[in-house]
């Protein structure tokens, strides 16, 4: 049992776990979390499968990441408890006898002389220390007496307070990763969606992006209304780090993009040498647009991708939801 406790109270183990958790968290920041397999395949190609297999695309809920957090929490608890007893005795225990040899070995020491009897010297020194906020106690020694003066004894437990804060953070992370439920709602302005396992709905009233005068993004704002029983009960503007919370469910802005569920394409038709053919037609996906030309009667829009790329197996894919390379 003692070797196990020694291993889990090791500072080296704590450092190794901190390094691993930090590196994993960096990967979780660089790799978008919770996207579809198609998005990862379009973005990372052949690397998509190992990223998904090692749960790097859902890192913060993965078993191995939560295990690292659990081990670090266990290390912190054992390390704190193993040192708490000696700290308590040092801060609040009785005065310890000290001989001349032990005093001489101390790093910080000095020597002075008082021309007073020992009892009066003790009272004088104790009064001087007390005036500076120290609490003193006396222990008898074979050669005389030892006076122990202490103040700010709670300072011995500063590291334990830090450990307690770490444990609270870890407990929140573990609870969130193990017990919480998360889902994504993709809404366009004016759309209302049912909330899973809840008796209310949410409606996106408006989404807007604010910019600084220099053109950089300042803020994203989503005006959201909660509807319960067909009646609007709450409207709130969600911003970064300012979620909407209703009946224990919190709504955060995760990302924004374009709505490609039902795009319409405007096609410009031209025929060299025949200006009479020049016109524009509009059509949605799967719809025919009448051209009424001498050679072509209709155009059928088969498919649209916002960020066109040829992926594995020579299949048409979209690298992202941004219109970086739109193709029909």
N, C-alpha and C positions, 0 to 999 in steps of 0.2 A: 504493500500500500504506500509506503514511504517513497519508493522510486517513482510511482505514478504521480504523487503529489509534488515531488520535486520537479518532474518533467513539466507538469501543467503550471507550475509557479515560476518557470524559467523566463527570464527577461529575453533570452535569445529566441524562445518560441514566440513571445509577443512581437518582437521585431520582425521575425519571418512572416507572421500572420499579417502584420500591418503592411508589409511590402506586397504580399500577395493580394490583399484586399484593395490596396491602392492601384496596383496594375490592372486588376479586374475591373475596377470602377472606371479607369481611364478607357478601357476597351468598351465598356458600356456607354460611355459618353461619345466615343467616336463612331460606334456602330449604331445606327437607328434601331430602336427597340419596338417590338410588337408589330412589324410590318408583315405583309403577305410573302409567301415563298416566291411568287412571281416577281415582286419588287426586288427581293434580294438577288434572285437569279439575274435580273436585268442590270443591277448595280454592280454585283461582284463576280458574275460569271460562275466559273467552276469552284470558286471559294465559298459560294453560297451554301452548298451542302455541308461542308465541315463546320461552318459557322452555326448552322441550325443544329447539327448533331451535338456540338459542344455547348449548346444552349446560350451562345453568346448573343443571340437575337432576342432572348428573354432573360437576360442575365440576372436581374434583381429578384427573380422568382425561381431561379434555378436551384436544384438541390445542392450542388457543390459550392455555390456562393453563399447560400444560407448556412451550410456546414462551416465555412470559414468564419462567418459571423458568430456562430454558436461556439466554436472553439476559442475564438478571441474573448467572448464573454466569459467562458469557463476559466480561461487563463487569468482574466482580470479579477474574477471573484476569488479564486484560490490564492492569487498573489496578494490581494488585499487582506484576506482573512489571516494568512500566515504571518503577516507583518503587523497586524492590528494589536495583538497582545503585547509584544515588546514595546510598541509605541505607547500604549496606554500605561504600562508600568513606568515607562520613562517620564511620561508627562504628569501622571497623578500618583505614582507610587511613593513610598517613603524615601527619605534621604538615604543615599548610599554612602557607606563608610569609604573613605579614601585615605590611603597611606601616602607617605612622602614620595615613594617610588612611582606610584600611579600619577601623582600630581606632576612630577618631573617629566613624565612621558607625554603630557598633554601638549598639543601643538600651540595653543594660545595660553599663556600663563604669565604671571608676574609675582613679585614678592615685595612685601612692604612690612613695616614694623609699627606697632602701636604701643606706646608706653602706658598700658592700662592692664589691670588684672584680666584674666581670661574671660570671666563672666561679663565684665563691663565691656570688654572689646567685642564680645559676641553681640551684646545689646546694641552697641554703637553701629556695628556693621549691618546688623539686621534693620535698624532704623534707617540707615542711609539707603539700603536697597529698597525698603518699603516706600520711601519717598519717591522712588523712581518706578514704582509700579510692580516691583517684584514681591512674590510670596516666598517666604523662607521657612525651612525646617532644619532641625538639628539632629545629628546622629553622633553618638559617643564612639570614640575610637580608643585603642589602647594608648595612644600617645596624646590624646586630647579630645577634640571634637571636630566634626565636619559640618559645615553650614552649606545647605543646598538652596539656591535661590532660583526661582523660575518665574517667567511671565509669558503671556501669549502662548499658553500651552496648546491651544487649539491649532496653532500653526503646524504642530507635528502631523496633523491629519489633513493637511492641504491636498496631498496626493490622493488620499482616500476620497475626498470630495470630487476630485477630477475623475477618479475611477467610477464613482457613483454616477456622475454625469454621462460617462461613456456607456455604462450599463443601461441607463434610461434610453439613450439613443439607439443602442443595439436592440433593446426590447421593442422599441417602436418599429425598427426595421424588420425584425423577425416577425412581429405580429402582422405588419403590413404585407410581408411577403408570403406568410403562411395562411393567414386567416382572411385577408381582404379579398374582395372580388372586384375586378376591373373589366370594363368593356369600353369600346369606342362607339361614339355616335357621330355620324357624318351628317351634318345638316346644312341646308342652303337657306337663305333668308326667306322667312315665311313658312318654313316647314316645321311640322310638329311630329315628335317621336314619342312612342311609349317607352317607359323606363322598365327594364326587366325586373321582375319580382317587386314591383312598386305600384301603388294605386294612383299614380299621377303621370303627367306628361310634361315635356318641355318643348318650348317653341323658340326658335331663333328669330328674333325680330329684326336684328341688324348686325352686320359685321363691318368694322371699319379699321383702317390702318392710319395711324397718325405719324407724321414725319417731322423731323427737325428742319429748320430753314436750309441746312446744307444738303438735305435730301435723304439722310439716314433715317431708318425706322425708329420712331420714338415709342410707340405702344400699339398693341392690338387690343381692340375692345369688341366684346360680343354682348349685345343686349339680349337677355334670355328671360322668358316668362314661364313660370310654373303654372300648369293647369291641372286642377283637381276637381273631378266631378263635372267637367265641362266649364268650370269657372276659373278665370285667371286669379291666382291667389298671391303671386309674388313676382316682381320684375326686378332684375339686378343686372348691372353691367359687370361682366367678368373681365378681369384684366390679368396680366402676368402676376402670379403669386397672390391673386385675390379671387378665390373660387366662389361659386355659389354652393351653399350647403342647405339642404332641405330634407328633413326627416332622416337624418343620419347619412345621406348620400351627398357626396361632394362632386361638383362639376368643375373641371379645369379646362383651360384652353391648352390643347396639346399641339396641334398644328393646323395650318390652314392651306387651302389650295383651290384649285379650279374644279368646277362640277362638270365632269365629263359623262355623266349618266345619260344625258340626252342633248348632245351638242348639235348645232345646226351649222352647216357649211354653206358659205356663199361662194359660188363658182363663177369665175369670169370666163366667158366663151369668146374665142377669137378664131378667125380664119384668115390666113394670109391672103391679101389681095381682095378680100371681100368685106368691106366695112359694115355691110348690112347685117352680117352675122354677129357682130359684137353685141353682147348682152350679158347680164348676170342672172343666175338662177339660184334658188335656195332650196336645200333639202336636208332632212335629218338622216340619222343612220338607218339603213334599211329602206329608205324612201327613194322613189323615182322622181326626178325633176324633168319636166318636159322641156326639150330644147327646140323642137319644131324647126329644125334645120333641114336642108336638102339631103344631107347624108346621114345625120344622127337624129333620132326622134326623142330619145330619153337618155338620162344619165342616172345610174343607180349608185348610191353611196354605200359601199359594202362595210367599211370599217374605218375607224379613226383612232390614231394613237398620238398623244401629246408630245412624246419624246422618243421618236422613232429610232430603233436599232434592230439589227438582225442578230438574234441570240443563238442559243444552242439549237442544233438541228435545223438551221436556216429558217427559224421561226421569227415572225415579226413580233417584237416586244416593245415595251415602253420603259425606258430607264428610270423615269420618275413621273410624277403627276404635273410637273411644270411644263409649259409649252415651249421647251427649248428647241425642239426639232419636230414640229407638228407635221403629220403626214396622214393622207387619206388614201 
